[in-house]
Amino acid sequence: MKRERVAIIGSGPAGLTAALYTARAQLSTVVFVGRLLGGQISTTHEVENFPGFPNGTTGPELVENMKLQAEKFGAKLVFESVTEVDLTKGSPFRLKTDNDDEYLADTVIVTIGANPRELQIPGEKQYVGRGVSYCATCDGFFFRGKDITVVGGGDSALQEALFLTKFGKSVNIIHRRDDLRASIALQTRAKAHPKISFTYSTIVEEVKGEGSEGAPAVVKSIILRDLKTGNVYEKPTDGVFIFVGYDPNSWLFKGQLDLSVDEYMKIDSNMQTSIDGVFAAGEIHDSVFRQAITAAGDGCKAALSAIKWLGEREDTLQPLDAVPVAAAGD
Ligand SMILES: Cc1cc2nc3c(=O)[nH]c(=O)nc-3n(C[C@H](O)[C@H](O)[C@H](O)COP(=O)(O)OP(=O)(O)OC[C@H]3O[C@@H](n4cnc5c(N)ncnc54)[C@H](O)[C@@H]3O)c2cc1C
């Protein structure tokens, strides 16, 4: 069993930033990368709103730089997922990975993020970053003067549709039911907006695109099905923004950490979860801001709290090479 002062679960902007801070504070730090090094931001081609890159950057480049910076100060990246945690007995905490490796960590920072819910239709994955998006703040700017489709009927769909009117020529909201779930106030604003139109009782069945010579294919149209008439038809569009919900990856911690009704992690103002010494950062607790920079800022805050937490217990921490009591008795 390996022992670390800090175990960071997740390698998105929150995890890699936390690792930079704890490693630079001379604390032995392991980062469990999970299935996607860099998290969600690694899947996007253009990032124009992360400070420090006046000409923009790409998701993979941003992630590579964050990784190198954390490693430069000694953070160890382990390309495994955490499959079991035992937080209930307090620090040091036990973790197990999908490679059956066991770790003991004095503090844990959970940064396992959330995933935008997908429609799971043909063309959706293929055109992510080329016309399909789950984030209006991130990608709205690329759709200036364009015809935009928004999928969803809840608060976030309407809020984001209203935001997208700053950029698009038109915004058509497609909803599978014949009434919206969003608050009445948002409905009133959206219905009154001259750029917004609604298509009810309709689902998107496919995203289609085409490219010109030398240029990657981009979204050109969607295939729609009217659920009342069964009519299937093609509609031109330049962009498809999908807002049908988010799923935080909190299943691993159910029953151990306090979660909100929609399963985001509850934290206090020091980023500490309901267990002393366990912190959380990024989209695993934040269902509102959902940006790489806010996740990174969170990672910094969680790391500073973990550093303080360890500092206050410095005299009582076991040496890193100490044999854990249970393991010694095994
Ligand atoms: C297509 C797309 C484009 C975007 N564009 C922008 C943009 O231009 N600008 C912007 O600011 N934001 C953008 N965002 C949002 C931004 O990517 C997220 O807000 C940010 O990545 C959240 O960071 P996070 O660290 O909280 O979590 P995530 O990025 O979700 O990372 C979670 C990490 O946890 C790991 N993980 C999960 N489960 C486990 C486990 N059991 N064990 C170990 N590891 C695990 C995953 O492998 C991943 O590394 C975009 C998002 C998407 C999807």
The ligand as an SDF file (V2000), in Angstrom:
LIG
                    3D

 53 58  0  0  0  0  0  0  0  0999 V2000
  -17.0350   20.2710  -25.1890 C   0  0  0  0  0  0  0  0  0  0  0  0
  -16.7550   21.2040  -24.0220 C   0  0  0  0  0  0  0  0  0  0  0  0
  -16.1920   22.4400  -24.2670 C   0  0  0  0  0  0  0  0  0  0  0  0
  -15.9100   23.3030  -23.2030 C   0  0  0  0  0  0  0  0  0  0  0  0
  -15.3280   24.4950  -23.4780 N   0  0  0  0  0  0  0  0  0  0  0  0
  -14.9850   25.3150  -22.4670 C   0  0  0  0  0  0  0  0  0  0  0  0
  -14.3280   26.5510  -22.7260 C   0  0  0  0  0  0  0  0  0  0  0  0
  -14.0720   26.9280  -23.8810 O   0  0  0  0  0  0  0  0  0  0  0  0
  -13.9800   27.3100  -21.6500 N   0  0  0  0  0  0  0  0  0  0  0  0
  -14.2580   26.9450  -20.3670 C   0  0  0  0  0  0  0  0  0  0  0  0
  -13.8840   27.6680  -19.4360 O   0  0  0  0  0  0  0  0  0  0  0  0
  -14.8810   25.7920  -20.0990 N   0  0  0  0  0  0  0  0  0  0  0  0
  -15.2600   24.9670  -21.0990 C   0  0  0  0  0  0  0  0  0  0  0  0
  -15.9070   23.7970  -20.8420 N   0  0  0  0  0  0  0  0  0  0  0  0
  -16.2360   23.4730  -19.4370 C   0  0  0  0  0  0  0  0  0  0  0  0
  -14.9960   22.9400  -18.7120 C   0  0  0  0  0  0  0  0  0  0  0  0
  -14.3820   21.9430  -19.4870 O   0  0  0  0  0  0  0  0  0  0  0  0
  -15.3960   22.3900  -17.3440 C   0  0  0  0  0  0  0  0  0  0  0  0
  -16.0380   23.4010  -16.6050 O   0  0  0  0  0  0  0  0  0  0  0  0
  -14.1820   21.9030  -16.5600 C   0  0  0  0  0  0  0  0  0  0  0  0
  -13.4810   20.9290  -17.2980 O   0  0  0  0  0  0  0  0  0  0  0  0
  -14.5880   21.2980  -15.2150 C   0  0  0  0  0  0  0  0  0  0  0  0
  -13.4210   20.8570  -14.6040 O   0  0  0  0  0  0  0  0  0  0  0  0
  -13.3830   19.8080  -13.3920 P   0  0  0  0  0  0  0  0  0  0  0  0
  -11.9460   19.6450  -13.0830 O   0  0  0  0  0  0  0  0  0  0  0  0
  -14.3070   20.2100  -12.3260 O   0  0  0  0  0  0  0  0  0  0  0  0
  -13.9890   18.4430  -13.9570 O   0  0  0  0  0  0  0  0  0  0  0  0
  -13.8510   17.6440  -15.3140 P   0  0  0  0  0  0  0  0  0  0  0  0
  -13.2640   18.4360  -16.3910 O   0  0  0  0  0  0  0  0  0  0  0  0
  -15.2070   17.0470  -15.5360 O   0  0  0  0  0  0  0  0  0  0  0  0
  -12.8160   16.4880  -14.9560 O   0  0  0  0  0  0  0  0  0  0  0  0
  -13.1600   15.3900  -14.1900 C   0  0  0  0  0  0  0  0  0  0  0  0
  -11.9540   14.4660  -14.0650 C   0  0  0  0  0  0  0  0  0  0  0  0
  -12.2650   13.4330  -13.1430 O   0  0  0  0  0  0  0  0  0  0  0  0
  -11.7850   12.1950  -13.6510 C   0  0  0  0  0  0  0  0  0  0  0  0
  -12.5470   11.1360  -12.9830 N   0  0  0  0  0  0  0  0  0  0  0  0
  -13.8830   10.8820  -13.0050 C   0  0  0  0  0  0  0  0  0  0  0  0
  -14.1590    9.7950  -12.2380 N   0  0  0  0  0  0  0  0  0  0  0  0
  -12.9620    9.3700  -11.7270 C   0  0  0  0  0  0  0  0  0  0  0  0
  -12.5730    8.2940  -10.8750 C   0  0  0  0  0  0  0  0  0  0  0  0
  -13.4550    7.4180  -10.3680 N   0  0  0  0  0  0  0  0  0  0  0  0
  -11.2520    8.1510  -10.5800 N   0  0  0  0  0  0  0  0  0  0  0  0
  -10.3430    9.0270  -11.0460 C   0  0  0  0  0  0  0  0  0  0  0  0
  -10.6590   10.0690  -11.8580 N   0  0  0  0  0  0  0  0  0  0  0  0
  -11.9440   10.2190  -12.1950 C   0  0  0  0  0  0  0  0  0  0  0  0
  -11.9620   12.3210  -15.1520 C   0  0  0  0  0  0  0  0  0  0  0  0
  -11.0990   11.4070  -15.8400 O   0  0  0  0  0  0  0  0  0  0  0  0
  -11.5400   13.7770  -15.3580 C   0  0  0  0  0  0  0  0  0  0  0  0
  -10.1430   13.8320  -15.4710 O   0  0  0  0  0  0  0  0  0  0  0  0
  -16.2160   22.9140  -21.8690 C   0  0  0  0  0  0  0  0  0  0  0  0
  -16.8120   21.6760  -21.6210 C   0  0  0  0  0  0  0  0  0  0  0  0
  -17.0810   20.8270  -22.6750 C   0  0  0  0  0  0  0  0  0  0  0  0
  -17.7240   19.4770  -22.4100 C   0  0  0  0  0  0  0  0  0  0  0  0
  1  2  1  0
  2  3  1  0
  2 52  2  0
  3  4  2  0
  4  5  1  0
  4 50  1  0
  5  6  2  0
  6  7  1  0
  6 13  1  0
  7  8  2  0
  7  9  1  0
  9 10  1  0
 10 11  2  0
 10 12  1  0
 12 13  2  0
 13 14  1  0
 14 15  1  0
 14 50  1  0
 15 16  1  0
 16 17  1  0
 16 18  1  0
 18 19  1  0
 18 20  1  0
 20 21  1  0
 20 22  1  0
 22 23  1  0
 23 24  1  0
 24 25  2  0
 24 26  1  0
 24 27  1  0
 27 28  1  0
 28 29  2  0
 28 30  1  0
 28 31  1  0
 31 32  1  0
 32 33  1  0
 33 34  1  0
 33 48  1  0
 34 35  1  0
 35 36  1  0
 35 46  1  0
 36 37  1  0
 36 45  1  0
 37 38  2  0
 38 39  1  0
 39 40  1  0
 39 45  2  0
 40 41  1  0
 40 42  2  0
 42 43  1  0
 43 44  2  0
 44 45  1  0
 46 47  1  0
 46 48  1  0
 48 49  1  0
 50 51  2  0
 51 52  1  0
 52 53  1  0
M  END
$$$$
